């Protein structure tokens, strides 16, 4: 047996570089559904991005670990009650034109994660910040937009 025995059946894991608090400008790389490697049966919606620009929050101390050119991911645990609503808010930010919540349906989402990847290359903005969960753990929330928040200051 060689060191790469079993390579054909192995699945890759995500980059592990998830969005953290800050102001993000990104381009969609791909959208997909993956099963957790640690917990069988646990499914995640994953959005992978190329970072175009990122700004650390004002209260950030230390060296910010991300810069333009990096790749980052946003994961949504599908078993959470808020999963579909969070994904819908994201989808509304990457679908071109004026869309309403009613426009984002199962068929559209299935198309977005298909091998065609119709949203690849779309620009999206994310304002990420941390909250405390009911279990008193840190959780990063992302508010998505298709408009640069700096261009809309004062509007």
Backbone torsions as a table, in degrees:
resi	resn	phi	psi	omega
1	UNK	NA	130.1	178.0
2	UNK	-88.6	170.0	-178.7
3	UNK	-61.6	-26.7	-178.7
4	UNK	-101.2	18.4	176.6
5	UNK	-59.8	130.2	-178.5
6	UNK	90.6	1.0	-178.3
7	UNK	-57.7	-39.7	-176.3
8	UNK	-58.6	-36.1	-177.1
9	UNK	-94.0	-1.3	-178.5
10	UNK	-77.8	145.7	174.4
11	UNK	-109.8	148.2	-179.0
12	UNK	-80.1	155.9	175.9
13	UNK	-105.4	161.1	178.6
14	UNK	-65.2	170.1	-175.8
15	UNK	-69.9	-20.4	-179.3
16	UNK	76.5	4.1	179.3
17	UNK	-101.8	88.8	-175.1
18	UNK	-91.9	156.3	177.2
19	UNK	-59.7	135.3	176.4
20	UNK	-120.7	171.4	-179.9
21	UNK	-52.3	136.3	179.9
22	UNK	155.4	-179.9	176.1
23	UNK	-103.6	120.0	-172.3
24	UNK	-116.1	138.2	167.3
25	UNK	-122.2	120.2	-172.4
26	UNK	-137.6	165.5	174.4
27	UNK	-121.3	132.1	-178.7
28	UNK	-65.1	127.8	175.7
29	UNK	-94.1	-51.6	175.8
30	UNK	-166.4	157.0	176.0
31	UNK	-121.5	136.9	-178.9
32	UNK	-156.7	168.9	173.6
33	UNK	-113.2	130.6	179.0
34	UNK	-131.7	153.7	173.9
35	UNK	-97.1	138.4	179.2
36	UNK	-60.4	138.3	175.4
37	UNK	-81.1	-25.1	-179.7
38	UNK	-83.6	-37.6	-176.7
39	UNK	-124.8	102.4	-179.7
40	UNK	-60.1	137.1	179.7
41	UNK	91.0	-10.6	178.2
42	UNK	-91.1	123.4	-174.6
43	UNK	-112.5	144.1	179.9
44	UNK	-128.2	141.7	164.7
45	UNK	-87.0	131.1	-178.0
46	UNK	-126.0	129.1	171.9
47	UNK	-113.3	122.4	178.3
48	UNK	-107.4	139.2	-173.3
49	UNK	-132.9	156.7	163.4
50	UNK	-100.5	129.8	-180.0
51	UNK	-79.0	124.5	175.9
52	UNK	-92.2	-39.3	177.3
53	UNK	-159.8	150.1	177.6
54	UNK	-151.5	142.5	179.4
55	UNK	-128.4	128.0	178.9
56	UNK	-67.5	152.7	175.0
57	UNK	-63.2	154.8	-176.9
58	UNK	-56.7	-33.8	-176.9
59	UNK	-91.1	10.0	-178.5
60	UNK	-70.3	131.3	178.8
61	UNK	-112.3	135.3	179.5
62	UNK	99.6	-171.9	-178.7
63	UNK	-84.2	124.7	179.6
64	UNK	-69.7	130.6	-171.3
65	UNK	-82.2	4.3	-177.9
66	UNK	-128.0	154.9	177.7
67	UNK	-153.0	169.2	175.9
68	UNK	-55.7	138.9	-179.4
69	UNK	99.8	-17.7	178.2
70	UNK	-74.0	162.8	172.9
71	UNK	-109.2	137.1	177.1
72	UNK	-137.1	164.0	-179.7
73	UNK	-128.8	154.4	171.6
74	UNK	-125.4	122.6	-177.5
75	UNK	-114.1	141.2	175.7
76	UNK	-126.6	120.0	177.8
77	UNK	-74.0	115.0	-171.7
78	UNK	-67.3	-17.2	179.7
79	UNK	-81.3	-9.0	179.5
80	UNK	-76.5	140.6	179.9
81	UNK	-58.5	-29.0	-177.8
82	UNK	-87.4	-1.1	-172.7
83	UNK	-56.3	-54.3	-175.2
84	UNK	-64.4	-38.6	177.7
85	UNK	-64.6	-41.2	178.8
86	UNK	-65.8	-40.6	178.7
87	UNK	-67.6	-38.0	178.5
88	UNK	-62.7	-43.0	178.3
89	UNK	-60.7	-40.8	176.8
90	UNK	-64.1	-47.1	-178.3
91	UNK	-59.9	-38.5	179.2
92	UNK	-62.0	-28.0	-179.7
93	UNK	-80.9	-19.5	-177.6
94	UNK	-109.4	-5.2	176.4
95	UNK	-84.7	128.1	-177.8
96	UNK	-68.9	151.5	177.7
97	UNK	81.4	-176.2	179.5
98	UNK	-81.4	121.0	177.6
99	UNK	-127.8	153.0	175.0
100	UNK	-111.2	169.7	177.1
101	UNK	-57.2	-37.0	-178.7
102	UNK	-65.9	-23.1	180.0
103	UNK	-72.7	-25.3	-177.2
104	UNK	-89.2	108.1	-178.0
105	UNK	-128.5	-179.1	-177.7
106	UNK	-58.1	-43.5	-178.9
107	UNK	-62.1	-43.0	179.4
108	UNK	-63.5	-42.2	-179.4
109	UNK	-67.2	-39.8	177.1
110	UNK	-60.4	-39.6	177.6
111	UNK	-64.0	-41.2	-178.1
112	UNK	-62.5	-33.2	-178.7
113	UNK	-94.4	2.0	-179.3
114	UNK	-67.9	169.4	179.3
115	UNK	-63.7	-18.8	177.5
116	UNK	-68.9	-28.2	-179.8
117	UNK	46.4	61.2	-175.9
118	UNK	-63.6	-17.2	-179.7
119	UNK	-96.4	0.1	179.1
120	UNK	-56.5	131.7	178.6
121	UNK	91.0	-7.6	179.2
122	UNK	-72.4	140.8	178.5
123	UNK	-88.6	140.5	178.8
124	UNK	-144.9	149.4	178.9
125	UNK	-113.9	139.6	178.5
126	UNK	-132.8	129.8	172.4
127	UNK	-102.8	105.9	-175.7
128	UNK	-103.4	136.0	178.3
129	UNK	-149.3	159.7	-177.8
130	UNK	-98.9	144.7	172.5
131	UNK	-129.2	168.8	173.4
132	UNK	-98.9	135.0	176.7
133	UNK	-81.1	174.8	176.0
134	UNK	-60.7	-29.0	178.3
135	UNK	-83.6	7.9	178.9
136	UNK	62.9	33.7	173.9
137	UNK	-107.7	156.1	178.4
138	UNK	-75.0	139.3	178.3
139	UNK	-140.7	132.7	179.7
140	UNK	-91.9	121.6	176.8
141	UNK	-100.4	140.3	176.5
142	UNK	-122.0	125.1	172.1
143	UNK	-97.0	117.9	-173.0
144	UNK	-95.1	149.0	177.0
145	UNK	-153.2	154.4	173.5
146	UNK	-100.9	7.7	179.6
147	UNK	-121.3	139.6	177.9
148	UNK	-66.0	118.8	-177.9
149	UNK	-61.4	-29.1	179.1
150	UNK	-68.9	-32.7	179.3
151	UNK	-74.3	-16.6	-177.2
152	UNK	-104.1	5.9	176.7
153	UNK	-59.2	128.9	177.3
154	UNK	82.6	2.5	-179.8
155	UNK	-94.3	NA	NA
